[in-house]
């Protein structure tokens, strides 16, 4: 469970940084991070950082599917964190 928490923190930090970088590149009319990359990073471990990045950088906040995907991601990430890990026997 400790490693899962560390994983979530690292991926959330990466997602947060990615939203900041993408916002900066958007302002400078430069190459952007694909939306699919932002969405997948949020869904597969970085939802907390992605949601925080959306609001801190005011980026992708008007796109409903970014909110939906990141909220679904945070829901399953919290559920997985609180799963009774002891019920799975380790051989």
C-alpha positions as CSV (number, residue, x, y, z in Angstrom):
1,X,0.0,0.0,0.0
2,X,2.9,2.3,0.7
3,X,4.2,1.8,-2.8
4,X,0.8,2.6,-4.3
5,X,0.7,5.9,-2.4
6,X,4.2,6.8,-3.6
7,X,3.1,5.9,-7.2
8,X,0.0,8.1,-6.9
9,X,2.1,11.0,-5.6
10,X,4.7,10.7,-8.4
11,X,2.1,10.4,-11.2
12,X,0.0,13.3,-9.7
13,X,3.1,15.5,-9.6
14,X,3.8,14.6,-13.3
15,X,0.2,15.4,-14.3
16,X,0.3,18.7,-12.5
17,X,3.6,19.7,-14.2
18,X,2.2,18.5,-17.6
19,X,-0.8,20.8,-17.2
20,X,1.5,23.8,-16.4
21,X,3.7,23.0,-19.4
22,X,0.8,22.6,-21.7
23,X,-0.8,25.9,-20.6
24,X,2.5,27.7,-21.1
25,X,2.9,26.3,-24.6
26,X,-0.7,27.2,-25.4
27,X,0.0,30.8,-24.5
28,X,3.1,30.9,-26.7
29,X,1.4,29.1,-29.6
30,X,3.8,26.2,-29.6
31,X,3.6,22.5,-29.8
32,X,1.2,21.1,-27.2
33,X,0.9,17.9,-25.1
34,X,-1.9,15.8,-26.7
35,X,-5.2,15.8,-24.8
36,X,-5.1,12.0,-24.7
37,X,-1.8,12.1,-22.8
38,X,-3.3,14.6,-20.3
39,X,-6.4,12.5,-19.9
40,X,-4.6,9.1,-19.6
41,X,-2.1,10.5,-17.1
42,X,-4.9,11.8,-14.9
43,X,-7.0,8.6,-15.2
44,X,-4.2,6.2,-14.5
45,X,-2.8,7.6,-11.3
46,X,-2.5,11.3,-11.6
47,X,-6.1,12.5,-11.1
48,X,-5.4,14.6,-8.0
49,X,-2.5,16.4,-9.7
50,X,-4.5,16.8,-12.9
51,X,-7.5,18.4,-11.1
52,X,-5.2,20.7,-9.2
53,X,-3.3,21.6,-12.3
54,X,-6.6,22.4,-14.2
55,X,-7.6,24.9,-11.5
56,X,-4.2,26.4,-10.6
57,X,-3.3,27.0,-14.3
58,X,-6.9,27.6,-15.4
59,X,-6.3,25.0,-18.2
60,X,-8.9,22.7,-19.8
61,X,-11.5,23.8,-17.3
62,X,-14.2,24.4,-19.9
63,X,-13.9,20.9,-21.3
64,X,-16.4,18.7,-19.4
65,X,-14.7,15.5,-20.3
66,X,-11.5,16.6,-18.5
67,X,-13.5,17.0,-15.3
68,X,-15.3,13.7,-15.9
69,X,-12.3,11.6,-16.6
70,X,-10.3,13.0,-13.7
71,X,-13.2,12.6,-11.3
72,X,-13.6,9.0,-12.4
73,X,-9.9,8.5,-12.0
74,X,-9.8,9.9,-8.5
75,X,-12.8,7.7,-7.6
76,X,-11.1,4.5,-8.6
77,X,-7.7,5.6,-7.2
78,X,-9.3,6.2,-3.8
79,X,-11.2,3.0,-4.0
80,X,-8.1,1.0,-4.8
81,X,-6.2,2.7,-2.0
82,X,-8.7,1.5,0.6
83,X,-9.2,-2.0,-0.8
84,X,-8.6,-4.6,1.9
85,X,-5.1,-5.5,0.7
86,X,-4.8,-8.2,3.4
87,X,-7.5,-10.3,1.8
88,X,-5.3,-11.2,-1.1
89,X,-3.0,-14.0,0.0
90,X,0.6,-13.6,-1.0
91,X,2.3,-16.9,-1.9
